[in-house]
Amino acid sequence: MPLDEIQTELGADRRALSEKVEDLNARYRHHSATDVFRGALKDGGEIALVSSFGAESVVLLHLAAIADKDTPVLFVDTQMLFPETLAYQAEVAERLGLRNVKVIKADDEDIKRDDPLGALRLRDTDACCMLRKTIPLQRALGGYDGWITGRKRFQSGTRAALDFFEVEDGTGRIKVNPLAHWNPEDVQAYMVENRLPRHPLVAKGYPSIGCAPCTSPVKEGEDPRAGRWRDQNKEECGIHFVDGKMVRIGETS
C-alpha cells in the first residue's frame, strides 16, 4: 500500500477513535465511577484494569469485582517491589474473588542485558522504569483496546482536566479513568464504607507506594508523593506516556 494511503487510513482510525471517546464521555459524563467502569467493559472493547496494588488501588479492584470478577487485571511486578506489596496483591485478589489477575514482568533476557546487577536505577531511574515497568506493560496491553487507570484530577496539574475516557497517544488505545473526579476524601470514604483492606505500608507512612529502592516514608505535611524518587527530578514512572516517551509533570496540558 502506498505511503499516502497508509497515512490516510491511520488518520481515519485516529478520527474514529477520537469520536468513540467523545461519545463515551458524553454518554457517561454524569455517571458514577461504577457506571463508567461497567461502561468501559461493555462499550470500550477488550479492556484491562492495570493495578499496582498500591495504597489506593483496592478501590478500582473492588469496582472490578463488582462489575465482573473475570475482568483482566494486569499487575506489573518490577521485581523490586516491597514484600508487603506482593503479599497484599495475593490477599486482595483472593478476598475480592478476582479470577483473572495477570502478573507481568520484564523479559529475563532484557534484564540480563540491561540491568544484570539490579543497579540501573542508581544511574538512570527513567531507564529502569522503562525496562521494568513501561515496556512489560505495553507488551501486555498489546492485545487490548484500552485500559483502566486510577488517575484522578487532583493528583497534578497535568491531570486537572482529565476525562473519564481519553485517547492514548501513539497506541490506538483508550484509557479509562473512572475515578477522575474523585478527591482524596472520596477515596478514603469508599475504602471505609466497603471495609476494604489497607496496604500495610500506609500505616507506616507510605501514602504512595512504588518500588522499594525508590520509595521512602512521607513526613507529616509533605505531599503524598514526596516519597517517590525523593530528591530527584522525577514524578512519574512512565506508564502514562505520549508517543512512547515518558512524560514528566507539567510537560503536557
N, C-alpha and C positions, 0 to 999 in steps of 0.2 A: 504494500500500500504506500503511495506517495506520501512524503512528509506533510504536505499541506492537508491531505485528507486525514492523516493521523491527528494533527493538531485540531482540525475541525471536530473530529469525533471526541477528543478529550475535552474540548471546550463544551460540547453538548452534554457530556457526562457531568462536568462540574456544575453546569447550569441546572441540570435535572436534580442533582444532589442538593444544591442550594435551595431550589424550590421545594424539595421534600422537607428540608429543615425548617423553612419558613412556614410551611403548612403545619408541621408538628408543633412548632412554637405557638402558632395561632390557635391550634386545637386544644392545647393543654395549658395555655397561658395562665388561667386562674385555677388550675387544679392543684391537688396536694402532691407531695413527694411520692406517696404510694401510687397515685394515679399516673404520674409521669413514669415511674419505674415500670408499671404494668403496660403502659402505652408503648414504652420503648421495646419491650419484649413482643408486643402484639404487632406494632406497626413499623418497627425500625429494622426488620430483617433479622439476620443472625447476630445476636447481641451478647456480649460477655460483660460481667462485672469484674473490674480489676480492683483488687483489695490488697492493702499492705498488712492487714490485721493489726493496725496501729491503734493509737489512742481513741479515735472516734470511729473506726472502721465498722464496729459492730452495728451501727445504725443502718447502714446500707445492707449489711449482711442479713440483718433482721428483715428488712424490706424484701430482700431476695427470697428469704424463707417464706414470707407471706405470699409473695407473687407466684413463685414456682421454685420448689426445692431442687429442681434439676437445672436451674439457671447456671450456666458455666461461670465459675469463679476462678480467675487467674491470680495466683499468688506468686510473686517473684521472690524466690529465695536467693539472695545475693551471696549466700554462704559466708556472710559477715554480720548476720542478724544476731540480736540478743537471744540467748537460750529461752528467755521468758516469752519472746515473740513466737518462737516455734512451738512452745508448749501452749500458748494462748490460741494459736491458729488451730491446733488439733482440738482443743477444748471447745472453742466456739463452733467449729464445723459440726462437731458431734452434738452439741447442745441444741443447735438450731436445725439439725437434721439436713444440712446441706449435702446433696448427694453427688455434686459434680465439681469438686474443688480440684483444680489442676495446679500442681506445684511446678513453677517454671524456673529453670536455672540456665546459666551461661554454658555454652558448649565447652566440654572438657578441653578440647584442642585449643580453643580460643584462650582459655585461662592459662594453659601451659605455655602458649606463645607470648601472650601479652602481660601476664601477671603471675608467673610461676611461684614467686615468693610472697604473694599477697601484699606487696608493698607499693603497688601502683598509686594508691590513694595518697601516699606521702609526697609524691612529686606532681600528681595531676589528678585532682579529685573528679574533674569533669570526665576524663578518660576512664576512670574507674567506674563511675556511674553509667557511662555509655556501655562499657564492657559487661558489667554485671547486672544491669537493670534495663536500660533502654533497648539495647539490641535484642536480648532474650524476649522482652515483652513484644516488641514489634514483630518478631518472628512468630510468636504465639498468636498475635492478633491477625495474622495473615489470612486466616480462614473466616474472619468475622466481618460483618458490615458496619459494626460500630461497637463502642464500649462505654460502660457506665463508670463515672468517676465520682469522687466525693468532694469535688471542688465547690467552693462557696464564695459568694461575692465579698464577704467581709475579710477574706484572707489576705488580699493585697490589692494595690491599685490596678494591676492588670486584670483583675477579676471583677472589678466593680460593676461592669455591665454584662456579666455572664448570663446567658440564656440557658433554658433547660436543654435545648438541643443546639448543636453547632457543628459546622463542617471542620474536620481536622485537616489542616493544610498539608498538601503533598501526599496524602494517603488514600483519598477517596472514601474515607470512613466518617461515620457520625460519632460525635462524643455527646454523651448524655449526662447532665448534671442535675439529678433530682433534688439535691439539697442546695441549689444555687441561692435561694432566697432565705435560707436559714441563718440565724445568728448563733453565737456560742450558747446562749441560754436555751434555744430550741433543742440543740443537740443534747445538752445535759438533761433537760426535762424529758426528752424521749427515752433516754437511757434509764432514767429513774422510773418512769411510768411503766416501762416494759421489763423492768428488773433484768437488764442486760449485764452480763459480766464485764468488768473493767479489766483493761490491760494492767497487769500487776506493776508495771513500771510507772504508771501515772501517780500512784500513791508515793513514789519515791522521787517525785519532782521532774518527771519527764512528760510534759503535755504534748509533745510532738516526738515521735519515735521513728528512727531510721536504722541505719547500720550502727552496730556497737562502736566501732572506732571513730565514727563521725558524729555521735550524738552524746550530749552531756546534759546534766540536770539544769533546770532553769530556776533562777532565783526569783523571789517574790518581787513583782513589779516589772519583770522583764517580759518582752514579747514571747508568746508561747513557742515561737520557732527560733528563739535566740540560741537554743542548744543544738541546732542543726548547723554543722560546719562552722562552729564558733570561731570567731576571729578570721574568717575567710570571706572573700568577696563572692559568696555563693549562697543562693537561697532556694534553688530548685535542683532536683536530681536529674532532670532531663526527660522524664516520661512525657511531660507536656512540652511539645516542641513544634516548630514551624519548618516545613520543608526539610525534615530530617535533622535539623540543627537544634541544639539545646537553647532555650530561651530564658534569659535572666529576667528577673522582676524589673519592670519599667521599660523594657525594650519594645513591647507591643501594646497597643491600646485595647 
